[in-house]
C-alpha cells in the first residue's frame, strides 16, 4: 500500500465522517422551517426521521458484512453516491410521506460509513488514537456545520436548498473517489495493519459485554441531545439568537464545533494513558453536565451544552480502541457494526422520547435529567472493565505438525 493511497483513504474517510453527521443532523434544523411551511407540529415532523434513524443503526451490520466480503473502498463509493442522491431527492418532495421515504434512504446509505469507513481508517492508521481523534473532529464538524449550513440555506434560499446543495457536494465526492479508485490512486489498504495484541478470552468477553451497555448509553445521550438541542435553544435562547433559523443554527454549530475539537485531545489521551480511566472519567463528568443542561438557560446553557458534546466526543477514541482490544481480529468489522447498531439504533427511541417529553411538558428538563441518570449506570458498568494491567497473553503457538518418516 502506497503512502498516497493511505493518505487519500484517510482523507476520504474524514470527509465521509463529516457527511454522515451532517446529513443525520441537518433535519433537526430543517423541521423548524417545515413547521410553518407544512403547518405541522414539531413532534410530528421530528418523528419523520425515526425510520431513517433506525436504518442508520440496523443497516450497519449488513453494510459491515459487505465491506468485509466485497470491498471497503467499493462500499465507500456506494456510500457517497447514495447519500448524496437521497438528500437531493429529499429536497424535491412535496409532502410528509415522500419525505419519510427520502429520509429513510438517507439513513440507509448513512449506515455504511461507520462500520466500513472506520475499519478503512484503522487499516491505514499508524497511531490509532491520533487518527481516530482527527477523524472524530470531522464528524463533529459535520454535526456543527449542519446547523449553520441548514440555517443559512433556509434563510437565504429555502428548506429545499438545505437538502439539495449538500447532496450535490456529497455526490461529487463519490464521483471523485470513484475516479481515484479507477486510476489506482486508492486501494483497499493493508489488512495486517488491523492486527492488535489479543486480550485473554475472559477479559474479552467481560469487556465486550460491558461495552454493549456503555456504547448504548453514549448513543442515547448523543442522539437525544442532537434531536432536542435546536428546540431547546429555540425555547430558551430566542433573546440571544433572534428570529429565524440562522441564529439557532449558528449556536448549534458553535456548540458542536467547539465540542468536537476535544476528540484530538481524546485521541492523544487514548494513545498515552489508561483507556479505562479516560473512558470512566468521561462518564463521571457527564452526569452533572447533563443535569445542568436540563436546568440552565441563556449563556450558561450554551456553555454546558458544549461541555456535554465535548465529553461525548472525547470518549469515542478510547471507546473504539477498547472495542478493538476486546474483539478478535477476525470479527472486528462485525464488532464495529454492532457498536453502530447500538449507537444509531437507539436514535428512534431517543427521538420518540424527546418528542413525547416536549409534547407533554413543552420543555426538555426531564429528557436531560433522565439521560444523566442513565449515564450513572454506564459509569458504574465501566468500573468493571478489565484493567489495562490485566494479563494479556500472547496467542498460544500451534503445535508443529508431525513430519513423515524419511
N, C-alpha and C positions, 0 to 999 in steps of 0.2 A: 504494500500500500504506500503510495507516494505522499509526501508532505502536503502537496497541493490538494490531493483528494481528501486527506484528513481535514485540512483547513476548510475546504468547501463544504464538506459534510457537517462540520461543526457550525459553520455559518448558516447553512440552510436549516439545521436543527434549531438554532437560536431563533431564526426568523419564523420557523414553524411554531415555536413555543409562543412567540408574540401573537401570531394569528389565532391560535386556538383559544387563548384567553381574551383576545379582542372580540372574536365572534361569539363566544359564550357569555360575554358580559354586556355586549352592546345593547341587547334588547331591554335590559333593565332601565336604560335611559330612554330608548325609543318609545316605550309604552307611556311615558309621561306625556308625549305628544299625541299618541293614539287615543288617550283618554278623551281628548277634545275632538279629534278628527272623526272617530268612530262612535263617540258618545257611549263608551263602555266603562264600567267601574274598574278601578285599579286591580282588585283581586281577580277579576275575570281575565283581564289582559295578561297578568302575571302567570296564570295557570296555562296559557297557550304555550309557554316554553317548557312545561312539565315533561311532555313526551320527548322533546329534543334533549332535555337534560338527562332523562332516563337513558336514552340511547348513547349519550356520551360515555356513560358508565358501562352499560350492559354490552355494548358492541366492542369494548376494549379487548375482551378475551378473544373473539374470532379475529380481530384485527391483529393482535399479537401473534396468534397462531399462523396467520397468513404471512406475517413478516418473517417468522422462523422458517416456514415451509416453502415460501416462494421467494420473496426478496424484500428486505427492509427499504432499500432505495426505491424499488418499484412502488411499494406502498406509500412512500412519501410523495411520489409524483401523483398518485391517485388522491392522496390527502389534499394537496394544494389545488389540484384541478377541480375536485368535487366540492370542496368547501367554498371556493370562490364562486362556482356556478350556482350552488344552493343559495348563497347570500344574494346574488343578483336576482334569482327567482323571487326571493322574499320581498325585494324592492318593487316587484311588478304585480303583486297580488292585489285583490280588491276587497277582501273580507277575512274575518277571523278563521274560517275553516281552511281556506287556502294558505293563510299564514301559518297555521298549525302544521300543515304538511311541509311547508318550506322550512320552518324551524326544526322539524323532525329530521329533515335532510341535513341541515347544518349539524345537528347533534350526531348523526350517523357518521359523517365524514370527519368531524372533530374527534371522534373516538379513536381514530387511527394514531393521532400524534403521540400520546404519552407512552403506550406500550412499545411503539415502533421507534419514535423519534428519540426517546431517552436511551433505549438499547443501542441505537445507531450512534448516539453521542458517546456512550460508555465504550464502545468499540474503538473510538478514535481518541479517547482521553488518556493522557499520561498521569495527570493528577486529578482524580475523580472529583474530590471535594471542590477544588477550584473550578473545574469545568462545569459541574452541576450548579455551583453558585452563580457563575457567569450566565449559564443558560437560564437559571431561575430569574435573573434580573430581567431578561427579555420577556418572560412570562408575566412578570409584574408590570412591565411597561405596556404589555398588551391590555391588562386589566385597567391600568391607569389611563391609557390613551383612549379606551372605549368611551369614557365619559366625555372627554374633550372632543374626540372625533365625531361622536354622535351628536353632542350638543351643538357643535359648530355647523355640521351639515344640516341639522334640523332647522336651526335659526336662520341660516343663510340660503338654504335651498328648501329641502323638505325631508320628511322621515324616510321617503324612498331613497334619497341620495345617501342616507346613513347606512343603508344596506348595499346599494349598488357600487359606490365608489370603493369601499374596502374589498368588495367582491372582485372587482376588476383587477385590483392590485394583487390579490391572492392568486387569481387565475394566471396573471402574468408571471408570478414567481414560479408556479408549477411548470409553465412552458419553458422558463429559463433552466430549471432543474432538469427537465426532460432533454433539453439541448445538451447540457453538461454531461448527462449520462450517455447520450448517443455518441458524443465525441470522446468518451472515455475519461473525462476530467473528474468524474465522481464514480467511485466503486463501492462495493459492499462494506469494505473495511476488513480489519483483521480480527477473526474470531478469537485468536489467542489473547487479545487484549482484554477479553471479558473474564478471563480466569482470575480467581482470587483465592486467598488462603481459606480452606474449608474449616468450619466450626464443627464441634462434636455433634453427634446426632441429637442427643438430648437437648443441648443448648439451641440447636437449630429449630427443633420442634417448639420448645418453650418460647423462644424469641419470636418465631413466626406467628404463633397463636396470639401472643400479646400484641404484636404489631397489627393484627387484624382489627383489634378493638381501637387502638390508638389512631390508626390510619382512618378509621371510620369517623372518629370524633373530629379529627382535623378536617376531614371532608365536610362534615355537617357544619362546623363553625365557619369554614371558608365559604361554602355555598349559601348558608343563611345570611352571612354578612354581606356577600356580594349582591344577593337578591334584595335585601332590605335597606342597605345604606343609602342609595339615592333617595328613597322615600323618607328615610329618617332625616336626611339633610333638608329635604323639601319641607318637612313639618317643623323642624327646629332651627333652620338657618336662613329663612327667607329674608330676614333683615340684612343679612350679610351677602347672600347670593343674588338678591334682586329677582326680578321677574324673568321668565323664560327658562329654557333648558340649559343655556350655556353656562350660567353661574353654577348651578348644581353639578353639571358635568365637569366643570373645571375643578371644583373642590374634590369630587370623587377622583379625578385624575391626580391631583396633588397627593391625596391620601395614599393611593395605591402606588404612585411613582416613588414617593419617599420610602414607603414601607418595603417596596420590592428591593431597593438597593442593599438592604441588610443581608440579602442572600449571599453576596460576596463575602461578607464577614462570617455568615453561617458556614459557607464552604471552607473558609480559612480555618475556623474553629474545628470543623469536622476532620480536616486533614491533620491537625496538630494536637487535638485534645480528645478526651474520652467521648466517644459518640453517645454513650448512655447519659452522661452528665449534661451534655449540650441539649439532648432531647428532653430530658426531665426538666431542665431549667426553663425551657420554653413553655412547657405546660404550667409550671408553677407560677410564672409571671403573668400568664394569660388570664388566670382566674380573676384577680382584682381588676384587670383592664376591661374585661367584658362586663363586669358589674358597673364600671364607670361609664361605658358606652350606653348601658341601659338607662342611666340616670342623668347624664350631663347634657348640656345644650351650649350653643354659642361656640366660641373659640376653644374652650376645654373639650368639647365634643370632637372637634377636628383633631386635637392632639391625641386623645385616647383612641379614636378610630384609626389613626395612623399607627399607633402602638400595637393594636390588635392585628392589623395586617402585617406589621413588621415581625411580630412573634410567630405568626403562622408561616410566613415565608422563610424566616430564619431557621426553622426546624426542618425544612424539607431536605437540604443536602444531607444532614445526619440521618434522616429517616430513609432516604434512598440507599445510603451506604449500609445502614443496619439491615435493610431488606436484602441487599446483596450478600451480607455476611451470613444471614440465617436461611439462605436458599441455595440448594445445589445448583451448580453452574448450568447443568442441562435443562433446568426448569426456570432459569432466571427471567426469561421473557414472559413466561406464564405468570410468574410471581408479580412482575410489574403490571401485567394485565389485571391480576386480582386486586392489586393496590388501587388501580384507577377505576375498577368497577366499584370499589368501596368509596373512593374519593368523589367520583362523579355520580355514581348510582344513588348516593344519598341526596342528590340535588332535588329530585321531585319531592321528597319528604320535607327538606328544608324550605323549598318554595311554598309547598302547601301549608306548612306551619306558619311561615311568615305571612302569607296571605290571610289565613284564618285569624291570627293574632291581631293583625291590623283591621280586619273586618269587624271583629268583636269589640276590640278596645280602642280602635282609632289610633293606636300607637304601637311601639315595639319594645316596651320595657320588659315584658315577660319573655319575649323571644331571647333577648341577650342575657337575661338572668338565668334562663333555662340552659343556654349554651355554656355559661360559666359553671353551673353545677355539673354539667356533662364533662367539662374539661377536668374537674376534680377527679372524676373516675378514671380518666386517661392518665392523669398524673400518678395516681395510686397504682394503676396497672403497669406503667413504665418503670416503677421502682423494682419490679420483679424481672425485668430484662436481665439476661446473663451479663455479668460484668465484663469489662474489657480485659480483666486479668484472668478470666476463666480459662480452663485448659482448651487449647485449640490444636489438637493433634494433627500431624501431617497425615495424608491419606496412606492407608496401610498398603505396603508394597505387595504386589501379587506374587504368589509362589511360582518359581520357574517351572515351565512345562517339562515333563520327562523327555529325555533325549533317547532316540533309538540306539540300540547297541550297534557298535561298528563290527 
